[in-house]
Amino acid sequence: MRPALLLLALAAAIRLVIAAFVPLVPDEAYYWEWSRHLAAGYFDHPPVIAWLIRVGTVIGGATPFGVRAAPILAGFAGSCAAAALANSISGPRGAWRLAVLLAVVPLAGVGLVLATPDAPLLACAAVMLWAVDRALAGQPSADGAVSQPHSASTIGWWSAAGVALGLGASSKYTVVLIPAGIFAAFVISRDLRGELRRPGPYVACGVAACVFLPVVAWNANHDWVSFRFQLHHGLGPVTGSALVRELALAGGQAGLVSPVLFVLVVCAVAHGLSRRDSPRRFVLAVVAAFVWAFFAVSAIRRPVEANWPAIAVLPALVLLATSMPGARRARWERIGVTIGGAMVAAIYILAMSPVPLLPARADPLARAFGWDELARAVIADEAGDSVGGRAAATSPRIWLAADRYQDAAELAFNMPRHPTVFSLNLAGRPNQYDLWPTARDSMRRGDALTAILDDVPDPPPPVGRLAPHFSQVVRGELVELHRGGHVVARRRLWHFLGLTSPL
């Protein structure tokens, strides 16, 4: 077990180094903004990611490293729990193989660098599966069933699973698919059906409900906005081609795991489903299959983002790591590990390279760059270095805004003293900024607003919406956002001077 833990620690250390040098992508900046307004819930997701970011920034400051440090450490803790699960099933060899897999699959190697809800979600899922496995562990009877004595330790493991489930649900709602899969396994397997007559699973559900209660209370006080948003996000109207969506889902999963390893984990899950004489492995297989099946059905109606079924990958990797491969499959596993490691290494090189290696349109990290340039342009404008800035300087107060929440969050993060930046949301979807004090709530007669908008030939729609409320509108400076010598995006500053009527 120790070599596995050392490998996982090395992988986490590398992620921390990468985290320190790569600017935040817009969603990370958005979650950082949440961490400045701590609550028991938010419009898009539950609150754990915001609390983790707050812990990291208290220690490391409002820097990319500070934002990402605590989520990376949470991912490391989850990786250790997954290794402990593999060790429990097949000993140190299984733990080592799992550690190798977690080091090379892009889901962990890249996904656990970013400060997103997926980091605490995967960590809680790993702890939950490990705790359930320990609760199920016992001396097998002659017919292969799990012999489960009633003991304090068993209830303790079920309680630990409940805490992990509650925290997982407070990270991302999709974690509920794991207990649903466990329940399905208990119903399907004759050897496991007796668990439904024991108190352990119900203790776990009760503990989880208590842990999750603050999120429910927050939603109740906010018109259930987060629950409604996620239900609409995943179960909204039918759009596009179902075949294209299913192919995109399969391709996304292959990208998360790497193509060869994805085929191998699917085979490992299929084998686990066929071996009901190994109940603990059967539970993992049913959980993975249940999650994948849920999102495959969902893709019939709506696009499914690649990271949504990520919790299925975790038990699937454990099944692959704890299997007994023949020579041929072992060779394919080595090939898959090599390809996965090469994919992760290529992404690290792409992220750390001082010179962009891909055109901006093909660079998945391009959207993280250039926001410091925009912040400097806004600062220069506020100092009166532009026509709009000098005109606005006579106003009682100058407010900042963008039309998209990503732009607003990046600007606030990259500016000194991290000022309030409103998200107008005139052309985008509702989001957490709608629940905080808005420009309408904060601006007073005579105030000015500097809005950062897309650069388009005609004035963008927000200009037409805002102009009637101000005495003067000034088209300001064009700002190009660069990564190296490549232009990533263009934004233009618009100055709205002298508020004359409430927004």
N, C-alpha and C positions, 0 to 999 in steps of 0.2 A: 504493500500500500504506500510506503514512503516514497519510492521512485515516482509513482503516479502523482502524489501531492507535489513533489518537487517540480515535475514537468508542468503541472497546472499553475504553480506559482511563477515559473519562468514565463509561461504564456501571458499571465496577468501582468507581470512586470513589463513585458514588451508592449502590451496594450496601453499601459500607463505612459510609456515613453511616446508612443504614437499620439495619445490623447493630448499631450502637452504641446505638440507642434502643429496640429491640424486645427484650423479655425472651426468654430461651431457651424454645423449646418442649420438652416432656418428653424427646423422643428426643435432642435436642441435649445436654441435661443428662446423659442416660445416657452418651453418647459422651464428654462431659467427664469423667465418672467413670472411664471407661476410661483416659483420659489420665493419671490419677493412679496407674495400675497398668500401666505400659507393658509390652507383651508382643508376641510374634510372632503372636498370634491371639486371638480372643475368641469367645464362644459364638455370637453372632449373625452376625458379619462378620469379614473379615480386618482387619489393624491400621492401615492407612495413615491413616484418619480420626483415630484416637487420637493418632498421632504428629504430625499436622498441628496438632491442637488443642493439644498440649503445646508446640509451637513458638510458637503464637500467645499462649498464656497466660504463657509465660516472658517474652515481650516486653510484652504488654498486660494481664497479670494475669488473675485469674479473674473476668472480666467478659464480658458478651455480645460486646463488640467483640473481646476477646482470644480467646474461643472461636472466633469466626467469621473472624478476619482471615486466617489462613493458608489455610483452604479457599476463601475468596473469591479470594485471590491465585492459588491453584492453578487455579480456574475461569478467571481472566483469562489465565493462561498457556495453558490449553487453547483459549480463544477465539482467541488469537493464532495458535496452531498451525492451527486450523480456517481462519482467514483466510489463512494462508500456503498452505494446501492449495487454497483457492479461487483465490488469486492464481496458483498454479502451473498451474491448469487453464485459467483464462480471463483472467488479468491483473488489474490494479488494480480494474477495474469489478466483477469477481466478488468480490474481497475486500471492497469497499465494500458491495455488496449483502448479503453474508453478515454483515458487522458490523451493518448495520441490522436484519437478521432476528434476530440474537442479542440485540440491544438490546430487542426488542419481544415475543419469544415468552416466555410465562410460565415455560417450562422453565428458561431462563437468567435472565430478569429477576427471578424470584422464587426458583426452585430454587437458584440459585447464591448466594443470601444465606445459606442455612441451612448449618450445619455437619453435613452428613450424608455418608455414603459416596458419594453420587451426584456430589459436586463433584470429588473426585480421580478417580472413575471416568470422568466425561466428559472431564476433562483428559487422562487417559492414552489414552482412545479417540481423541481428536483428534490427539494426537501420533503414535499408532500409524498411523492412516490417512494422515496426512501423510507419515510415513517410508516406508510401503509405496508410496504414490504416487510419491515421489521415487525409490525403488528401481526402480519400473516405468517411470519416465520415460526416454525415449530417442527416437531418430529413427525415426518410423514407416516401415515398409517399404511397398512398393507395394500390398500387399494389406491394409494397415491394421494389421498385427500390430505388437507392440512389439518393437523391436530392442534387446536387452539385452546390452550388452557385459559381459564379465567384468572387473570393476575393483574396486579397493580401496574406492572411494566407494560402489559398489553394495552391497558387503558391509557397509560402514559404516552405510548406511541400513537394511539389514535388521537389523543389530545394534541400532540405535536403536529399531526397531519391536519387537524382542524385549525390550528394557529397558522400554518403555512397556507391553507386554503383561504382563510380570511384575509391574510396579507396579500396573497395572490390576487384575490378578487378586488382588493384595494389598490392593485397595480394595474390590472387590465381584466375586464369582465369575462373575456374568453376562457379564463382559467376554469370556469364552471364546467367546461366540457370534460375535464379530467375526472371529477367525481361522477359525472354522468357515465363516462366510459367504465369506471370501476363498478358502478351499479350494474351496468350491462353485463360485465364479466361475471359478477356474482349471480345474476339471473341465469345466464347461459350455462355456466359450469355447475354440474352436480356437486363437485367437490367443494365449491366455494359458496353454494347457495346457503349453507348453514350460517355464514357470516351475517346474513340479513336477520337472523334470529338472536344475534348477540348484541350487546349494548355498544360496542366499540364504534361502529360507523355512525350511530346516532349521537354519540358523544362528540365525535369529530364535527358533525354538522352543527351541533349546538354551539361548540366553541367557535367555529367559523362564523356563525351568525352573530355572535357577540363581538368578534373582532371587526366584522364588516358593518356593524350597526351605525357607526358615525357617518359612513358613506351614504347609507340609506337615509339617515336623518338630514344630511345636507341636500340630497336630491328632493326629499319631501319639502324642504324649505325653498327650493328653487324650481318648483313645478316639474320635477322629475326630468329636468332638462338633459342630464347626462345619459340617463337610461334611454330617453326618447331619441336622442341623437344617435346613439350606437345601434339601436334597433332599426332606425331608418337608414343608417349608413350600410348595414349589412343585409337588410331585408326590404329595401326600397323597390321601386318599380323595375320591371324587366327592361334591360337595355342591351342592344347589340346582339352579336351571335353567341349562342351558348357554346358551340364547338370552339370558337376562338378563345372564349373565357376558360374553358376546360384545358385547352392546350397551354394557355398562359399560366394557369395554376400549376400544371405539371412542370413546365419549364422553370417557374419560379422556385419550386421545391428542389429541382435538380441544381439550380444555382445556389440555393442555401446550403446544400450538402456536398455538392460537386457531382457531376453526372454519374460516374462509376459507383461512388459510395451510395448515391440515391437508389440505384438499382439493387445494391446489396442490402440496404436497410429495408427496402420493400420486401425482398426475399426473406429477410430475418423476421419481419412481422408476419408474413404469410406462414412461415414455419412455426412461429409461436402460436398462431391461431389453430394450427392443426395438431398441436401437442397439448391436449388438455390434461395429460398426466403430469404436467409441470405447472401447477396452478399459479405460482408467483410470476412465471414468465408469461403465462396466458393473460394475466391481468395487464401487463405492460403491452402485450400485443393488441388486446382489445382497445385499450386507451388510444394507442397510435392509430389503429384502423378507424375507430369511432371519430376522432378529430378530423382525419383526412376525409372520411365519408361526409361528415357534416359540411365541410367547406366545398367538397365536390358538388353536393346538392345545392349549396348556396350559389355556386358559380353558374348554375343553370339560369339564375335570375340576374345576378349582379357580378361585376368584376370582383375578384378576391385578390387582395394584395399578398405578395409572396410571404410576408412575415406573419400573417394572421394564423396560419396553421403551424407555426414554429413549435408549439408545445407538443406536437406529434413527433417531431424529430428526436426529442430527448429520449423517450422510452424506446424508440426505434434504434437509436444508437446504442443504448444499453443492451438491447437484444443482440445486436450485431457483435458487440464487444464481448458478450458472455457466451456466445455460441462456440461450437467446436468445428472450425472450418477444415475441410479437406485441403489437399495440396493445391488443387486448382482454384478454389475459392480464396485461399490464403494469398495466392499470387495476384488475383484480381483485387483483393483488399489492399495489397501493397501498391498496386497501380493506382487505386483510388486515393490512397493516402498521399501519394506523390503528386497527383493532379490537384487534389485539394490544397496541399501545402503550397504548390506553385501558384494557385489562384490567390491564396491569402497573401503570399509574398509579393505577388504582382500588385495587389491593391495597396499594400504597405509602401512599396516603392513609388507607386503613383501618388500616394498621399504625401509622402515626404520629399518628393523631388522638388528642388527649387525652380526647375523649369518644367512647365506643363508638357506632359508626354503625349497628350491626346488633344484634338480640337475641342473647343469648349462644349460643343453640342454632344460630343461623345464622352465627355469627362463626367463621371458620376459625382465627383467631388467639386466640380466647378462652382456650384451654387453656394459653397461655403466661403468663397473668396470674394474680395473686393469691398466688403462692407466697411472696412476701416477707411477706405478711400471716400466712401459716401459720408461717413461720420466726419472726416476732416473737411469735406466740402461744406457740410452743414455748419460746422463750427466757424469756418471762414465767413460764411454767409451771415451768421449771427453777429460776427465782429464788425460787419459793415463793409466787407470787402467786395460786395456786389451791389448792384443798383437796388435789387429787391431788399437786401439786408439793410441798406441805409434808409430806405423808405420805411421799413418795418420797425426800425430802431425807435421811432417816435411813438409807437403804440405802448399802452400800459403793460402789456405782456405778450410775448410771442410763444405760441404753443407749437409743438411738432406733431405731425401725423403722417401715416402712410395709409394706403387703402387696403393692403393685405396684412394679416397678422404676422406673417413671416418677416416682412420688411420692417414693421414696427418693432418687433422683438430684436432683430439684428441691429437696428439703428440704436436702440436703447442700450444694448449690450456693449456696442463698440464706442459709444461716446463717453467721455470723461464724466464722472459723477452719475452716470446712468440715469438721465432725466426721464420723466414721463413722456412716452410717445403713444399717441392714440392710434388705434386701428379703426378707420372709418367704416370699413366693410360695406361700402356702397356698391361694389361690383363683385364681392366675394361672399362666401358662406358665413353664417353666424358662427361665433366662436367665443372664447372666454372674455375677450375684450368687451363684449356686449354686457357682461355681468359686472364689470368694474365701472367706476365713473368715466363717462364718455366726454368727448369734446362738447357735446350739447350740455352736459351737466356742469362742465367746468368753465367754459368761456363766458366772458362778460362783455357788455357793449364796449366797443373801442378796441378790443383785443385783436391780435393778428394771428394768423395760422400759416405755418410753412408746411406744405404737403409734399411728400416725396411720391411721385407717380411715375408710371411707365412713360417712356418717351415714344410718342406716336405722332404721325403727321398732323392730325387734328387734335384739338384739346380733348383729353380723355374724359369720359362721362362724369367722374367726380367733380371736374371743374364746373360743368354746367349745373350740377346739383348745389355746389357751394356758392358760386358767384353771386346769386341774388341776395345773399345774406351779408355781403361785404361792400364797402364803398369803392374798393379798387382791387383789381386782380393783376398781378405782375408775373409774367412768364420768366422764370429764373434760369439758373445755370443747368446745363446738361452735364451729368456726371457719368463717366464710364467706369464700370466695375471690372477689374482685371484679375486674371491669374497669370502671373508672368507677363508675357507679351500678348496674351489672348484676351479679347474683350468678352467677358462673361455675360454682362447685362448692361442696360442703360436705364438710368433714372433721371428725371428732370424735377427740379425744385419749382414749385408754384407758390407764390406769396399772395395770401388773401389778407388785405389790410383793412382795418377798421370795421369790426363787426357791427352791423346796424340792426340786425334782428336775430332772435334766437334760432339756432340751427334746428 
